[in-house]
Structures are given as C-alpha cells and as structure tokens.
C-alpha cells in the first residue's frame, strides 16, 4: 500500500513476540496501539544496534509500525493458529458485523518525535455456507491474517463484505490518515 501511494519503504522483519500484549492490555484499541509501539521500538533498537556495530548512529529516516486486530461482540480476535481456529473464526464472523482496528506508531529518527494512533472500521461479512468456509480454510489463505481473512482477496473471491470506514485499515495500514502524515514528515521535514 505504501508503494502504491508513491513511497519507497525499506521493509524490515523483526522477531517480535507481541501476542502477550493482547491479554495484558484492555480492549482492541489499546492492544493495537501497544503492539504497534512495541514493534516500532523493537525496530529502532535493532537499527541502532546495526548502526552501532558499523560505527555510526541512526539519525535519519522514519520508522513506521502497525498492528491490526478484530473484535467481535467485545472479544479480541487475532490470527488463527491452525485450521480448526480458522474454521471457527470465519464461521463466527460470517453473517455478522465486527470491528477492525489498526494501531500505527511512527518515530522520526531525526528528532525522536513520535506519533501513535489508531483507526477503526466496522466490517460486515455476509453469510457463508459451510463448504465455502471449508474450501477457504483448506486454501491456507487465512494464515497470518487478523480475523483470518484478507479484505481485498475475499472481495475478489466473491464474498459479500461491507466496510464502514477506510478499507485500507482492514488491510493493515489506514492510508487515508497515514498518507498525508507521512508526506508531511518526509517532504516537509516536520515532526510526526
């Protein structure tokens, strides 16, 4: 999504175990914010270690981290761990409305300014028959997806899905809000 918006991000993957934050923090909004902030801090720490080992410091660039979770009837829904969980999760969401929240954390390395916020949408997945759910779960496309689905893929597959809010929030980066903030940071040199 960042590349589609004209940004040239440098992707980095860090082994960060943020699952414990789901239980430790109350509510989906707080959990998403905590997890995004945890990831951003881990990225800054890793960048600093790498730069330090090369005899330099990290003083330019912007670190962006995000985390997405769903909530159904007040219960947090993360990523399914196996086929059984995926079946149950999709079955629970089908024919109902749920809330999807993405937390965003931005650290401007030039002045260590920080911005942390979240965006939420309401998503309604239309009814799905058992065979549709079984076929989907067998495909493995649910793996690594909060709520067990990818919005764009499921719409393309013909699922009836309505989104009240920014669809990109459901896909993991709330671009309507994020894009102008990043442009201001990167083009204007200002703080987040």
C-alpha positions as CSV (number, residue, x, y, z in Angstrom):
1,X,0.0,0.0,0.0
2,X,2.9,2.4,0.7
3,X,4.4,1.7,-2.7
4,X,1.1,2.2,-4.4
5,X,0.9,5.6,-2.7
6,X,4.4,6.5,-4.1
7,X,6.5,5.8,-1.0
8,X,9.7,3.8,-1.2
9,X,9.7,1.9,2.1
10,X,12.6,-0.3,3.3
11,X,11.0,-3.3,4.8
12,X,12.4,-5.0,7.9
13,X,11.1,-8.0,9.7
14,X,12.0,-8.4,13.4
15,X,11.1,-11.4,15.5
16,X,8.8,-9.7,17.9
17,X,6.5,-11.7,20.2
18,X,3.7,-9.2,20.7
19,X,1.0,-11.8,21.4
20,X,1.3,-11.4,25.1
21,X,0.2,-7.8,24.7
22,X,-3.3,-8.9,23.6
23,X,-4.1,-10.3,27.1
24,X,-2.1,-7.7,29.1
25,X,-3.8,-4.6,27.6
26,X,-7.6,-3.9,27.9
27,X,-9.5,-3.7,24.6
28,X,-8.8,-3.9,21.0
29,X,-7.7,-0.3,20.5
30,X,-5.2,-0.3,23.4
31,X,-3.9,-3.7,22.2
32,X,-3.3,-2.4,18.7
33,X,-1.6,0.7,19.9
34,X,0.6,-1.2,22.3
35,X,1.6,-3.8,19.7
36,X,2.4,-1.1,17.1
37,X,4.5,0.8,19.6
38,X,6.3,-2.4,20.7
39,X,7.1,-3.1,17.1
40,X,8.4,0.4,16.4
41,X,10.6,0.4,19.4
42,X,12.0,-3.0,18.5
43,X,12.8,-1.7,15.0
44,X,14.6,1.4,16.4
45,X,16.5,-0.7,18.8
46,X,17.6,-3.2,16.0
47,X,18.5,-0.3,13.7
48,X,20.6,1.3,16.4
49,X,22.4,-2.0,17.1
50,X,23.2,-2.5,13.4
51,X,24.4,1.1,13.0
52,X,26.4,0.9,16.2
53,X,28.2,-2.2,15.0
54,X,29.2,-0.2,11.9
55,X,30.4,2.7,14.0
56,X,27.6,5.1,13.1
57,X,24.4,6.4,14.6
58,X,20.8,6.3,13.3
59,X,19.7,9.9,12.8
60,X,17.6,10.0,9.7
61,X,14.5,8.3,8.5
62,X,11.1,7.4,9.8
63,X,10.1,4.1,11.4
64,X,6.6,3.0,10.8
65,X,5.0,0.0,12.6
66,X,1.4,-1.1,12.6
67,X,-0.8,-3.9,14.0
68,X,-4.3,-4.9,13.2
69,X,-6.8,-6.8,15.3
70,X,-10.5,-7.5,15.1
71,X,-13.2,-7.6,17.8
72,X,-16.5,-9.4,17.7
73,X,-19.0,-8.9,20.4
74,X,-16.4,-7.3,22.6
75,X,-13.9,-10.2,22.2
76,X,-10.5,-9.7,20.7
77,X,-9.8,-11.7,17.6
78,X,-6.2,-12.1,16.4
79,X,-4.8,-14.5,13.8
80,X,-6.0,-18.1,13.8
81,X,-3.3,-20.6,14.8
82,X,-4.5,-23.6,12.9
83,X,-7.2,-24.9,10.5
84,X,-9.6,-25.5,13.4
85,X,-9.3,-22.0,14.7
86,X,-9.6,-20.6,11.2
87,X,-12.9,-22.5,10.7
88,X,-14.3,-21.3,14.0
89,X,-13.2,-17.7,13.4
90,X,-14.5,-17.4,9.9
91,X,-17.7,-19.1,11.0
92,X,-18.1,-16.6,13.8
93,X,-17.6,-13.6,11.6
94,X,-19.8,-14.8,8.7
95,X,-23.2,-13.2,8.6
96,X,-22.2,-10.7,11.3
97,X,-20.6,-7.3,12.0
98,X,-17.2,-7.0,13.6
99,X,-14.8,-4.1,14.3
100,X,-11.3,-3.9,12.8
101,X,-8.7,-1.7,14.4
102,X,-5.2,-0.8,13.1
103,X,-2.7,0.8,15.5
104,X,0.1,2.9,14.0
105,X,3.3,4.0,15.6
106,X,5.7,6.4,13.8
107,X,9.1,7.5,15.1
108,X,11.0,10.3,13.3
109,X,14.7,9.4,13.8
110,X,15.8,13.0,13.2
111,X,14.4,14.4,16.3
112,X,12.9,11.3,18.1
113,X,9.4,12.7,17.8
114,X,6.6,10.1,18.0
115,X,3.1,9.7,16.8
116,X,0.8,6.9,17.9
117,X,-2.8,6.5,16.9
118,X,-5.4,4.0,15.7
119,X,-8.1,3.9,13.1
120,X,-11.2,1.7,13.2
121,X,-13.7,0.3,10.8
122,X,-16.9,-1.7,11.0
123,X,-17.0,-4.7,8.7
124,X,-19.9,-6.9,7.8
125,X,-19.2,-10.2,6.2
126,X,-22.3,-11.7,4.5
127,X,-23.4,-15.3,5.2
128,X,-21.1,-18.1,4.1
129,X,-22.1,-21.7,3.7
130,X,-20.0,-24.5,5.3
131,X,-18.5,-25.6,2.0
132,X,-17.2,-22.0,1.2
133,X,-15.6,-21.8,4.7
134,X,-14.1,-25.3,4.4
135,X,-12.6,-24.5,0.9
136,X,-11.2,-21.2,2.1
137,X,-9.6,-22.8,5.2
138,X,-8.2,-25.6,3.1
139,X,-6.5,-23.0,0.8
140,X,-4.4,-21.7,3.7
141,X,-5.1,-18.1,2.7
142,X,-6.1,-17.3,6.2
143,X,-2.6,-17.8,7.6
144,X,-1.1,-14.7,9.2
145,X,-4.3,-12.6,8.8
146,X,-6.1,-10.9,11.7
147,X,-9.7,-12.3,11.7
148,X,-8.5,-15.0,9.3
149,X,-9.1,-13.1,6.1
150,X,-7.7,-10.5,3.7
151,X,-10.3,-8.0,2.7
152,X,-9.2,-7.5,-0.9
153,X,-8.8,-11.2,-1.6
154,X,-12.1,-12.1,-0.1
155,X,-14.0,-9.4,-2.1
156,X,-12.2,-10.6,-5.3
157,X,-13.4,-14.2,-4.4
158,X,-17.0,-13.0,-4.3
159,X,-17.6,-12.8,-0.6
160,X,-20.2,-10.1,0.3
161,X,-18.3,-7.7,2.5
162,X,-19.3,-4.1,3.5
163,X,-16.9,-1.7,5.2
164,X,-17.9,1.4,7.1
165,X,-14.6,3.3,7.2
166,X,-11.3,3.1,5.4
167,X,-10.9,-0.3,3.7
168,X,-7.1,0.0,4.0
169,X,-7.5,0.0,7.8
170,X,-8.8,-3.6,7.4
171,X,-5.8,-4.4,5.3
172,X,-3.3,-3.2,7.9
173,X,-2.4,0.4,7.1
174,X,-5.0,3.2,7.4
175,X,-3.8,5.0,4.3
176,X,-6.4,7.8,4.3
177,X,-5.0,9.1,7.6
178,X,-1.4,7.8,7.2
179,X,-0.5,9.1,3.7
180,X,-0.8,12.8,4.5
181,X,1.0,12.4,7.7
182,X,3.9,10.6,6.1
183,X,4.0,13.1,3.2
184,X,4.3,15.9,5.7
185,X,7.1,14.2,7.5
186,X,9.1,13.1,4.5
187,X,8.5,16.1,2.3
188,X,8.3,18.9,4.8
189,X,10.8,17.6,7.3
190,X,8.4,18.2,10.1
191,X,7.7,16.1,13.1
192,X,5.0,13.4,13.3
